[in-house]
């Protein structure tokens, strides 16, 4: 398994969120050729996840799963950027987020299979937008016949962490503010009611609001990502809207209450999305980090106790200079194998103790 070649092949298949079918079909075919029992888990329309386990007499995706599952996502953010490489790096959209990780996980699975250790592979759609693929995969796992399986014991999720094990990943709370006003000629502002003025006042108060912090995880942060409103420079605006994103370091109940109170009654506050803060399992050996970004992990609870690790840097993901170091790609294969062996040994030890 040449992880560099596979990474470039995957990068060159455009798979911006919503358009994962082509790369999914490619992975489905490649994994079947390698001798995996492979299935497509429906997501919506022509979108699907790919789930595979090494082929043996007793091992099928719908049978008892391996104790460890590798997982990451097939989709990317726009725009499509084709692959290139030099002596040290592979470039292109998805190189580190997360097509290089797919290649590393498949290569690690192949190496483990030669050592008699079987892991599952789960590649999902939609992580970059709404984790719809992860939710579909979780429902699939929940609906498997109880006589066939317990859930997998461990999920090793891949995101660009520079091959460090994440102790935790921050959550996400999306907030929308909407203000209404009354249009008027801008020469006579007293005849109108500016929605933008109301929105700006609310945003000013929210920017000044103290946010929670955790001594280990760090601070909760706020980004005002989008603002829109108004009709024209010479019209008093009758509407205004803003999209905010908070990075969570704990439960959100109190923060939600504070946001509503601080924003005030001249704007409407809604919370369209939350991805919870997550503490994660670790194993001895690899260096650790805190992931300030969110992942599919909160939506994959039926796939086992989660760990988070992968090659590449989140600081170049979603940029026009996205890349992955070839050295880190090779190190990730070693790490995935080493961590899997520790987890499989732990599973076998627990099973023996319970007999």
N, C-alpha and C positions, 0 to 999 in steps of 0.2 A: 504494500500500500504506500504509494508516493503521495504524501500529504500536500506537498507543494503543488504538484500537478492537479490534484483534486481540488485544492483551494482555488486555483485559477479557473478550472472548468466551471466551478460553482459560481464564481464572481461573474463570469461571462454570460450567465443565464439571468436576465433581468427578473427580479422578484420583489419589486416594490410592493408594499402591503396591499393586499387585495389581488395580487397577480402572482401568487405562489405556485400555481398549478404546474407550470413547466418545470421548475426546479424540483418540485415534489415528484413529478413523474420520472425525472432523471435519477433522483435518489432511489426511488422505488425500484427502477430497473437495475441500477448498479448493485444495490443490496441483494436483490434476488440472484444476480449473477455470482455474487460472492458466497451464496449459499445461506441466505437468511430467510426465515419465514417472515414475510413482509405484508403488511396490510395498510389500507388507507382508512383513516378515521375521518368521516365526513365533518366538515365545519359549516359551510354554507355554499350554495350554488356549486361552482366547480372547485371550490377550495377544500383542502383536506390536509390532515397531518399524516406523517409517515411513521409507523411503528414497526420495528423489526427485532427479532431475536435469532441467534445462531441456530441453524437447523440441526436438530438431533431427533432421535426416535420419539422422545417424550417432550420435546420443547416446541411449542407453537405459541403464537401471540395470545391465543384465546385460552391456553392452558396456564398452569402455575408459572408466574413470571420469574425471571432471575431476581436475586436479592438486590441487585444494583441496576439502575437505569441511568444512562447518559441522556441528557436532553439539552437542546437549545432551539433557536428559531431559524426559519428559512427566509423570512421576509427582511427587507431592508427599507431604510428611509430613501426618499428621492434626493438627487437625481441618480439615474444609472451611470456608473463610471466603469468602463471595461478594465480588465486586469492588465497589469504590467509587472515586471520584476527587475531587480538588480541583484547583486551578489548577496545582499543582506536582507532585503525586504520584498514582500509582495504587496502591490498597491491595487486599489480599486474598491468600489462600493461593496461593503460586506466582508472585506478582507479580514477585519478583526471583529465585526459585529454583524453576522456571526458565522460566516462561511468557512473561515479558517478553523473555527472551533468545531464545526461539523466534520471537517476533514480529520482533525486531531482525534475526535471521539471515535470515528470509524476506524482509524488506524490503531487506536488503543484497543478497541474491541477485537480487532483481528489478532493483535499480539496476545491479548488475554485468552482468546480462543485456542491459540496454539499451546497455551499453558493449562488448558483444561478448565478455564473459568469463563462462564458465559454471562454477558451483561445485555440489557435491553438498550435499544436506541430509539429515542422519541424526538422527532423533529417537527416543530409546530408552526402554524401560520399565525400571523396577526400580533406578534409581540410588540411591534413598534407602535401599534395604535390602541388596541383595547383588550389584548390577551384572549381574543375569541378562540383561537386554536387551543390554548391551554385549557380554557373552560370546557371545550368539547372533549379534550383528552381526559380531563378529570371525570366528566360524566361517563365516558366510555369505561374507565377503570371502575367506577362505582357500580356499573351495570353488569360487570362480568359475573358469571354464575358462581355463587359462593362455594359450591362443591369443588370448583376448579382451583381456587386460589385464595390465598391471603394477598393483601396488597404488597408491592415491592417494599423492601425494608428501607432502602436508601435511594435518593434521587441526587445525582451529581449534575447540577445545572451549569451550563457554560455561558459566561459573559466575559468581556474583556477586563480581567482583574490583574493583568501582568503576572499571571500564574501564582497569585497570592490567594489564600483561602479567606473568604469574607467571614468576619465574625457576625456581621449583621448587614442588612440593606435597608436604607431609608425608604419610607413609604411616600406615597404621592396623594395629595388632596387637591383636586381641581376645584376652583371657585369661579363662578360667574357673577358679575355685578351688572345690573341693568337699571338705568334711570330713564324716567319719562319727563317730558316738559311740554311747552307750548310754543309753536312757531310764531315768529313776528318779524317785522322788518328790523334789521340790525340798527337802524337809525333811531328806533324807539324801543330799546330793550325793556323798558318798564311795561310794555304791552305783552311781552313774552315771558317764558319761564325756561331757563337754560338747563337742559338735561346734562350737558357737559359740565357745568359748574357743580351740579350735585355729585356727579361721578368723581370729579377731581377732588372735591372735599372728602369724600369717602376714602379714596385711594390715599390721600395724604394722611388721614388718621390710621389707616391700616399699615402704612409704611412705618409709622412711629410706634405701632403696637409692639410691646415686648413679646418675643417668641420663646418657647421652651428650649431647653438645652439638656444634653445628657453628657456626663463627664467622660464616658467612654465613646459614645457615638458622635458627639458634636452637636452643633446647633440645628434647630429647625430653620429653614430658609424660605424666603418668599421671592418669586419672580413674577413681575407684571409682564405677561408675555404679549398680549394684544389689547389695543384700545381702538375703538371705532365709534363714530357718531356724527351727527349733524348732516346738513344738506348742502350748504354753501357758505362761503365766508360772510355773506351779507344776510344770512338767515339765522335767527335765534334757534338753536338746535332743540328739537323735540324728542330726540332719543340719544342715548349713549350706552356703550357696552364695553366691558373689560373682562379679559380672561386672566386669571391668576393661578399660580401653581405653588403650593407649599410642599417642601420636602420634610416628611414626618420623622420624628425620632421616638415616637411612642403612640399611644392611643390618641384618637382625634376628637373625642367627645367635648372636652373642655375647650380645645382650640376652635372648634366649630361655633360653640356658644360665644366665645370672645369675638370671633369674626363678625357674627351677626350683630352683636351689641355695638361693636366699634364702627362698623360700616354705617349704622344709623338707619332711620326710617325713611330716608329720601331715596334709597336704592333698594332694589330687590336682590336678595342673595340666594343663590342656588349652589348645590354641590353635585355636579354631574358625574364625578368619578372619584373613587378612593381605592388605592392599592395599599394595603396595610404595611406598616413597619414590621420587619421580620428579623428575629435573632436566629442564627444558623449554627448547625453542628460543625465542629472542626475535628481534625485528627492531628496527631503530633507530626512535626517535620516541616511542612511548608510555612513560609512566612505568612502573616495575616494582614488584613486590611479591613476598612469599613467602606462598603459600597454606598456612595451617596446617591446612586441611581436605583430605579426599581427594576424588577424582573418578573418573569412569569411564575416564580415560585409560590406566591400566595394563592395562586389558582390551580396548583398541582398537588394539593394535599393528599390525594388518593394514590400518589406515586411514591410515597416514602418520605423518610426524614431527610430534609434538604441540606445539601452542601452547595457552595457557589465558588467556582474557580474556572479560569480560562486564560488563554494567551491573548496578548494585545492590550493596548491602552485605551481606556474609555475617553481619554483626552483627544484622540484623533478620530474616534468614531463620529459619524454624522458630519464629517468635514470633507472638503475637497482633497485633503491630503491623507485620507484614511489608508492605513497600511498595517501590516503585521510583520514582526521580525521572524525570519526563518528560524533563528536560534530558539525563540520562545515557542514556536510551533512544535519543534522537536522536543523541547523540554515538557510541553504540555502532554504529549503522548506518554512520556515516562511518568509524569505525575498522575495522570488518569489511571494508569496501570497500577502504580504503587498504592494510591488511595483505595482503589477497588479491591486490591488484595487484602488490605487491612480491614475493610468493611465486610468482605466475604468471610474472612477468618473470624471476625466478631460474630457474624450471623451463625456460623457453624458451631462456634463455642456456646452461644446461647441456646441453640437447638439441642446440643448434647446435654447441657445442664438441665434442660426441661424434660428430658426423657425419663 
